[in-house]
Amino acid sequence: MAKKTIADVDVSGKTVLMRVDFNVPLDDQRRITDDRRIREALPSIRSVLDRGGRLILMSHLGRPKGGGDAGDVKYSMRPAAVRLAELLGKPVEFAADTVGDDAKAKAAALPQQGVLVLENLRFNNGEKKGDPKFAQVLADMADIYCNDAFGTCHRDDASMVAVPQAMGAKPKVVGFLVAKEIKYLNDAVSQPKRPFVAILGGAKVSDKITVIENLLNICDQVLIGGAMAYTFSLAQGGKVGGSLVEPDKIELAKELLAKGGQKLVLPKDTHCGDAFSADCRKVTVPSGQIPDGFQGLDIGPETAKEYAAIVSKAKTVVWNGPMGVFEMPPFDEGTKAVAAAIAASESVSIIGGGDSAAAVQQLGYADKVSHVSTGGGASLEMLEGKKFNSVALLDEA
């Protein structure tokens, strides 16, 4: 799946239209609380500017209701443009619309090594609808298209698919961030060093059915944690008390258990509470023996120890989803144990976005793993073996 990157094209004197993922969290005063997504786009951005190119950046932020070219100010890209200017140490232009008069005028007037951030793509209905007319206006602004928004690669939004299609024979490449995601998530999974271990957590089996099925075909072991473990426990005839379960997925869990055999590893014990709170009464019990009035909130210490031992022998590890209620100590212990084991191992370690990425960052292990994915949904779909239209139509290396 090797694609040409932004480094492979001559950008001097040319305009690059780059799809980035500046969907950053904002507080009530519209201040950015985590600028990681902006910082991770900097290598691709600087590559264009350092080589004398002009740069137009487009992104979505949040889920605004699409209308015209203006929208709810709380979803504006302006704070991201301000932060980018601070990180680059140079002025960054901001267009008050995406394909309107302001965007067109500022794109046309952009000087060499100039940067323009367009307003939120999703303020325009054409983005989610994949509207070719909307896409053509964007495509006409530039000489080169670059996709550096892995978190949106699994979507067929206009900026991801219709815009590069509208670019015609103009160069269409990936940025360094998307290139890195493809290298780890696609290549490491298609040609893993073994033993290859996957650790899947989170609340629902239904969210990760196809991931579990795909990984059972290619992994040596798939370790299960989080609330989805209780659905598997129920499928084995266990008692789950008041734990979060999916009763309608019990038959599916039975099928996965039969298919997985020894490969599918379930928790041995469960850390329970009699209420969903940090100061509840707590008890640790063998899996499938959760008493009435209690709910499972984390894997138990024996499971954490077993999972850490399996990880220590692995050569490739993929982790997606926390082992328990990570945001509520002491039910973060299982997640912390798994994260520590991955950080200490010598494996190629891939953290699949979302809560797992947040856990690794919070615990200070981000620089001790091989790769932390920037896309929760996108990384899951790539682990499922899905092909992305947004990547398939880009130029081959």
N, C-alpha and C positions, 0 to 999 in steps of 0.2 A: 504494500500500500504506500510505497515511497512517493512523495509528492515534491514538486519544486517548492523551495522556500523563498521568502522575500530576499534572501542573500543571493539567490540565483538570477535575479533580474536587475538590469541597469535602471536605476531610479533617478539618475541625475537630470534635473530640469523637468522631471515628469511628476504627475499627480497620482498618488496612491490612495485609493479608497479602501480603508481597513475596517473590517467588522471586528470590534473588540467586545469584551464582556465587562462593561463598567457598571454592572448591576450590583452596586455596593450598598451595604446597609446604612441607613440614615437615622439620626435621632429626631425627636420632636422639633428641634430647632434647625433641622435639615443639615446637620453636621455629619460628616462621614465618620462612622465608628470603626470601620476596618477597611483600609485602602489596599489590601493585598491584591485584589484583582487589577487595580490600576498599575501597581508596581510590577506585576507579572507581565504586563504588556510592554513595559519599558524597553526591553531588548529589541523587539520588533520595531517599535516607534523610533528608537535611536538609530537603528540600522538605516532607516529611510532618511532621517534628517542628516546624519553624519555623511551620507553620500550625495547630499545636495537635492533631495527630493522634497516635494510638497506633500502634506498629509492631511487627509480628511478622515476623521474618526466617526464611526456610527455605532450606536449601542441602544439597548433598551434598558429600562430601570423599572422594576416592579411590574404591576399588572394594571396599568391605567386603562380606562375605557377609551377605545380609539374613537376619534371624531375627525376633526380637521387637522391642521398642523400645529395647533396649540392644545394644551391639556392642563390637567391639575398640576399646579406649581410644585406640589410635594413630590411629584415624580420627575421633575426637571433634571436634565443632565448638567445643569450649570455648576452644582457643587463638585461634580467629577472633573469638569473643565478647569475649575479653580485649583483643585488639588493637583491635577496634572501639570499645570503651569508651575506650581511650587516644586514639584519633583523634577521637572525639566530645567528649572531656573531660567525660563524664558516665557514671553507672552504666548497665550493660547487664545485664539479667536473662538467665539461662541455664536452659533446661529440660533435664532429664536424659533426656527422651524426646521423641518427635515427636507422638504422638496419645494418649499415656497420661495418667495422673492428674496428673503434675507439669506437663506442657504445658498441660492444660486449666485447672488451678488458676491457674497463672501468667498465662495469657492472659486469664482472667476478671478477675484482680486488677490488670491493667496500668493504671497511672494515665495521665492525659493527658500526652502527650509522652514516655511511657515506651517502652523498647525491649526486646524479648524475642527471643533467638536460640534456635531449636529445635535439638535434637540432630540428627545426620546423618540425612537423609531415607532414605538407603539402608540404614540399620540395620533398616528395616521392609521386608519383601518387597513390600508394597503399592505402593511407589514405582516399582520397575521393571516391575511387572505392570500398572500403571495401574488399580489396584483402586478401584472407585467408593466402597466403604465407607470405605476409608482416606482417600480424597479428600474425602468428605463431612464427616468429622470436622474436617479442616483448614479446609474452606470455612466451617463453622459458627462458627469462631473470629473471623471478620472481616466487615466491611461492604463492603470494597473489595479487589479482587485486582490486584496489579501484577507484571508480568513484567519483571525487569531482569537476566535471566540469559541473555545472548546465547549464551554458550558451550554451553548446553544446549538452545537453541531448535530444533535439528534432531531432538531426541528426543521421543518421545511418553510420557515418564514421567508419573506421576500428578500431580506438582506443576506440570507444564507444560500438561497437557491436561485430565485428569479433574477437577482442582481448579477451574479456571475454569468448566468445564462445570457443576460442582456449585454454583457461586455463583448460578446462575439469572439473575435480572434485575439483580443487583447490578453496579455498575460494574466493568469488567475493562479495564485499561489497560496501556500499556508504561511502563517507567521511561526516564529520559533516555539511559541507555547503549544500550538496545535501539533506541530511536528513532534514535540517531546511527548505529548499525550499519546499520539499514534504509536510512537516508538515503544513506549512502555505498555500501554493497554492492549494494543493489537499484537505487536511483535513478541512481547514477553509471554503473552497467553498462547500465541500460535507456536512458539518455539521455546517453551519454558525449560529452565534448568530444574532438574528433579532431585529430591521430592518437591512437588508443586502442591502447596497448601492454600486453600481459600478459607477465610473466616467471614461468615455472614451473620450479621445481627440485625437489629431493628425490630419493628413491631409486627409486621405482617408477612406471612408466607406468600400471600397473593401478590405483594409487591416484587417478590424475588423468585417466583416460580421458574421463569425461563432462565434466570441466572443460575439457580441451583441445578436445573436440568443440564444446562450447557457445561457447567463446571464439573458435574459428576462424570461427564464424558472425557474431560481432559485433565482433571486434578487427581492427585494421589489420595488426598483427604479433603473433605469439606466439613469444617467445624461450625456448628450452629450455636448462636447465642441470642440474647434479646428475647422479646416477648414471643417471637415466632416459635421458640423452643417449646412453649406451652401447648401450642396446637399439635406439634409432633408428640408431645407427652400424652395428650388426650387420645391421639391416634393409636398409642400403645396401651390404652386402657388405664392410664395413670390418673391421679387426682390432682386437680390444678387450683382448687379453692376458688378465689375470686380473681384469678389472673386474667389478663387480657388474652383472649383466644378468638379464633375464627371457626366456629362450629361448622360452617358450610365448607370449610377446606380440609376437614378431617380425612375424607376419602383421598383427596389429593396428597395429603401428608403420608397416608398409607402407601400410595403408589411410589412416592419418592423414597420412602424407607425401604421398600422392596427393591427398587432400582439401585439405590445407593449401597445397600449391604454394609460391608465393613468400612466403606469409604466415607459414609455419612456419620459423623461423630456428634453425639448429642451430650448435653451437660449431665454430669453425675449427681450434682447437688445444686440447690437453689437457695438464694438468700431472699427471705420473705419478710413482709411487713403486714401489720394488721390495718394499715391505712396508707394512702399514698402521700406520705410526708416523712421528712428526715427524722422526726422525733417519735415515730410510731414504735410499737413493740416489734422486736425483730427476732427471727428464728431462722436457722439454717437447717434444711431437711434434704434427704435424698430426693432426686428428681422423681416426679410422679407421686409424691407423698405430701403435697402441700395441704395443710389442714384447712377446714372450713374457717372462714373469717380472716384468712390470710391471702395475700397475693404475691406471686413471684416478681421481684424487682431487680434481680441481678443473678448472674451465675454465682455459684458458691466457691469457696476457696479450693476445694479438691479439683473442681473443673478448671479453675484458673491455673492451677499447678499443672494439670494434664495438658491444657492448651499451650502453655508456655514451653513445656517439654517438647511437644510436637513441632512448634515453631522453631525451636533451637536447632532442630535437625534439618529444617527445610532449606532448599536452595532458591525457591521462588515463593513469595507470600503475597496474596492479594487480600486486602481487608476492606470490607464495606459494611458499616452498621455497628453501633455500640452493643456491648454485651448486657447492658442494663440501663437503668435510669441515670445516665452519666451526669446529668446536671444537678443531681440531688445526692450528695454524700450521706451515708456511707455506701450507697448503691452504685457508686462509680468505681468500686474496687476492681471488679472484673474487667472493665474496660481499661483501667490503668495497668493491670497486670498484663493484658494482651499487648497494649501499646509498648510497655517496657520490654517485653520479650521480643517484639519485632525490632525495636530500636537496638537491642543488644545482639541480634542475630547477624550473620554475615550474608544473609540471603538478598536477592533482588526483591525489594519490598515496595509494594504499590498500594497506596492508601486511596480508596475510591471515593473521594469527595464527601460532601455533606457533613454529618455529625462525626464521622471517623476523622476527617481532615481537621475539624475543629478540635477534637480531642488531642490529636497529635500536636497541633499548634499550642494548645493550652499547656500541655505537659512538657513542652520544650523539646520534643523529639523530631521536629520537622526536618532538621539538618542531619538526623541519624537514620533516615529512611531514604530509599532510592528516589521515590517520586510520590508527591502528594497531588492528586488530581484536582483540577479546578472545577470539574463538572460532576455533580452528584448523579443526576439523571442520565447524562451523556456517558459517564463512565460505566454505569450499570448496563446501559444498552450495548456498549462496546463489549462488555464482558459476556453479554448474552450472545454475542456473535453477529449482531446486526450490522448492516452496511449503512453508512450515512450518505444520503444524496448530496449533502453540502460538501462532502469531501471527495466523493466519486467524480464530480464534474470538474475538479481542479486539475491543473496541468501535471502530468506524470514526470517524475524525475528522470 
